[in-house]
């Protein structure tokens, strides 16, 4: 079916998770959080490319400005490496660095940043190595929260609500990881700390920050959600495309499921989304901006902040390239055209699983 004009309106009703809960200092961009007096500093490190992005925010989640560009001093076998981070264009409170010294699995050294006239040094060893993500299955019929600790290779899965726990029908979720040219399915076990938590430990694919696939049973049918442990400036933790409107609206991760006819949007910074996209303001997704558009209301994911699901046959298209995502913020409108937007933003895992561990 050839897509006709389509506008998707998202009512921004943000609620707090009630069942799964969330840590106070969780990473919002899939990186590592550094504890500091002046705020929260998240480092997103791509060891293969030798790049690093630093996101700075205060206790309420608002972007934190700096009087001078941050400096990063890394320890190496040849001595200290001093790097000056440059601002990320169009993103407030974000800086970027690229250097061969960043190509490694671990970062050792200090971060120096000036805030409100005071210089603060932060030891990279104080980082919280943790990735949090909301996993949605078949739209939002099943909602699970994933917490990943890459250093220990640990994964924790918990339902968002009692309703989600009941939807699992008593079947434990599984972790599917690459195993050569095939895959290996690792059943998750009930955690000793809580009857509503499933976990796995010492998983090599988690330690290397690869991509994971979580498989659950919904109405006795298998369903899957992906998790990307090494997101970058263009891809989010769910493997979706990052869309930024500059400093006036919170960035979004947009994930397109062409087979299911769905688009899922995640606010990278739910607190900032609450601040900038006030109800009844809305977002619009226009598949064919040059044609007459048809409005289609979207549904906010229940019990969680900053996530929406849109389901419509018009979304059963191979690509959203050329579509426009519009944000209406306090009487002003912003538009970002989607480019390089494919149906499968992540490389698929092999389809023939090997025996379970």
N, C-alpha and C positions, 0 to 999 in steps of 0.2 A: 504494500500500500504506500502510495506517495504521500508524504506528510503534508498537511495543510498548515496554515498559520495556527500557532498555539501559544497562549500565554498561560503560565502557571503562577498563581498567586499563593503566597505563603503567609498565613497569619502567624505572627511571631508570639505565640503563647509559650513562655518558657517556664517549666516547672522543675522542681528539684528531685533527683533520684531518691526514692524512699526505701527501697529494699536492698539494692546492691551497695549503696553508699559510695563515697569517693574521698580520696585523700585530700588534705588541704593544699599540698604542694605537688600536684600531679603535672606531668609534662603535657603541653597542649599541642606540640608539634612533633611528638614522637621522639624527643631527645632526652637529655639528662638534665635534671634540675639541680642548680647550685644554691645552697643556703647562703643568705647574706642579710646584713642588717638593713640595707636600703631597699631591698626588694627580692624578686625571684628572677634568676637568670637561667635560661634553658639553652643548652648547647646541643645543636644538631650536627653531628660529625659524620661525614661520608669518607670513610677510611680508604675506599678504593679510588676515589677521585682526588683526595687530598684537599677537601673543602670543609669549612666550618661556618655555621650560621648561629649567631647569638641573638636570642630574644630576651628583652628585659621588660619586666612589668612590676608594678607595686603590689601590695597585699590584696588590693581589690581587683587586680587583673588588668588595670589600665596600663598602656605602654609607658615605659619609663624613659625619659630623655636623659642624655648625658652631655655635660659641658664639653667633653673632648672624646674623640673616638677611643673605644676600649683597646687595651693592649693585652696580648696573650704571650706569656713566656713559657715555652715548652722545654722540658728536659730531654736531651738526646745524648747519644754516646759521644758526639763531637762537641758537646757543651750546650749552653742555653740558646734557644731560638726565640728571638723577639719579633712578634708579628703585630702590626697595626691593622685593626679591623675597619673596613669601610662601610658606610651606611648602605643599607639595601634600598634602592630607589622605590618610592611609593609605599614603603612599609615603615610605619613609625615604631621606634624602639627595637630595630633589628639591624645587625651589622654582619658583614661577611668577610672571610679571609680564605685565600687559596695558597697553598705552599706544599712543597714536597715533604716537609717535615710533618705534615698532617696525615701522611699515608702510613697508617698503623692501626692496630686494634685497640690500643689504649692511649689516653692522653694523660701526661704527667706534667705538672707545672702549676702556674698561678695565673689568674685573670685579674687585671687591674682596670678599674673603671672609676671615673669621677662623677659623683652625683651630688648636686646641691653644694658644690664647692669643696666637698670632701672626697679624698681618694680612698677607695676600698680595695683591698687585695683578698682574693678568694682562692682557696686551695681547691684544685680540681678533684682532689681525693675526697672532698666533702660532698660530692655529687650523689644524688639519689638515682641510681640506675634502674629506672622503672618506666614502662610504657603502659598507658591505659587506653582502652578503646571500647566503644560501644559496638556490639555485633548485632546486626539485624538480619533476620532470616525471613524470606518471602515477604518482602516489604517490612512490616513491623509486627508480623504475627507471632514471632518469637524474638525476645530481646535478651541478650546475654552481655554481661560485662566481662571483658578480658583484662587481666593484669599480668604483665610479663616482666620478669627479672632476668635480663640477658646474661649477666655475669654468672648466675647460678644455673642458667638454663631452665628456669622455673616458669610455669604457666598456671594461672588460676582463672577459673571460669565460674561466674555466679549469675543467677537469674536476677533481672531487675526487680521483679515483683513475685509474689506468690502465684499469680496467674501464669507467669512464665515458667515457674518451677513445675506447675501442674501440666503445662503444655508439653513438657519434655517426656511425659508418659513414663517416668521412671527410668528411661534409658540414658546411660551416661554419655556425654559428648565425647568425641574422639578428636585427636590431633593428627592431621595428615601432613607428613613431611617428605621431602625428596629422598629417594634411596637409589642412587645410581640413575638408571633410565626408568625406574618405576617409582612407586611411593610406598611408604610404610605407615600403617595406621596404628596410633598409640592410644589405647583406651585411657581416659582420665579416671582417676580414682577419687572416691569421696575423701575430702580432706579431714584429718583428725581434729582440726580446729573448729569446723563448722559443718553441719549436715547439708548446707546449701551451697557448698563450695566443692568443685571438682578440680583436681590439680595433677600436674606431672612435673618431675624434677630431672635435672641433669640431661636435658635434651640438646644434642649437639647443634641442631638447626636453629635453636633459640640463642645459643652462645655465639654463633657466627652472625646473628642478626639477619637471618634470611627471611623469606616469606613463608607464612604458615597458612594452613587451611583448617578451619574448625568445622567439623561435621556433627550435626545434631539430628535427632529424629523428631519430626513434626507430623502428627496423625499417622504414625508408623511409616512415614516416608522420609528418606534422607534429604537433608538440605544443608547448604554450605555457606560459609562466609570467610573472606580472606583477611589476612592481617599482615601488614608490611612493617617490619621492624627497622628498616633503614629508609624512612621517607626523606625527601629532599625539598627544594624550594618549589617544585612543580607538582609533586605527588604527595598525597597524604597517607596517613597510617592505614587507611582502608584501601589504598591503591587508587583512589580517585584523583581527579585533577583539581589543583588549587586555583581558585579564582579570587583575585584581589581587586578591590575598588579604590585602593590608595589608603589614605589616612582617615577617611570620613565614614567608612563602613567596615565592619569586621569581615575578614576573609572567610571563604567557604570552601569546603571540599565537596566536589560534585562527582557522584558515582553513577554511571549509567549502566543499567541492566537491560540490554536490547531484547534478549529472549523473554524476559518476564514483563517487558513494557513498563519499566520503573526507573525513576531517577531519585536517588537519595542525596540529601544535602546535609552536611555536618558543619556547624560553626566551629572553626578552629579555636576561637576564643569566646565561649558562651557568655562570660561576664561582659566582654566588650560588645557582643551582639545585643545584650540587654541594654547596654548604655546607648548604642547608636541606632539600633533598629527598634524603636519603641512601637508597641501596639497602639493604634491599629495600622502602622506602616506595613508595607508588604514588599516582597520580592517578586519578580516576574521572569519567567523563562519563556523566550519567544523563539520557537523553532524556525520560523520563516519570517523574519522581521519586515520584509518588503511586501508581504501579503496581508490580507485581512486576517486578524488573529482572533482565535476563540479562547475565552477565558476558561481555565480549568482549576478549581480550588484544590489545594494540597492539604495534607493532614499532618499536624505536628505529632511526633512520636510521644505517646503517653508516658508520663512519669519520668521523663528525662529532659535535659536542657539542650537546646541547640541542635535538634535533629528533625528532619522532615522527610516524608515519603510521598512521591507522586506516582500514581499508577494510571496508565491510559494507553490504548492501542496505538495512538500516534507516536508513542515513545518506542515502539518496536521498529526502530530504524538502526542501521548499522553504525551511524555516527551522528553526533550532535554538532559537528563542525558547521560553522556559520550561524548557529543559534546565538541569541543574545541573552545574557543574564542581567536583569535590571534591579537596582535597589532604590527604593524611595525612602529617604532618610530626612525626617523633620522638614518636609516640604521641598526637598531637593531630590533630583533623580540622577542616578549614576548608571552607566551601562558598560558592560564588558563583553565583547564578542568571544566566543569559544573557538579556539583553534587547536589543532593537534589533538582533537578529542575523539578517541577511538572507543569502540564498544568494549574492548578488553584492555584496560589500562595497565594490567600486570600480565606477565608471561604466565600461561597456565601451567600448573603442575602436571606431570605425567599422569595419564588416565588409568593405567593398569596397576593397582596396588599389589604389593607383595604381602606376605603373611604378616599378621599383627605380631608385635613384640610380646 
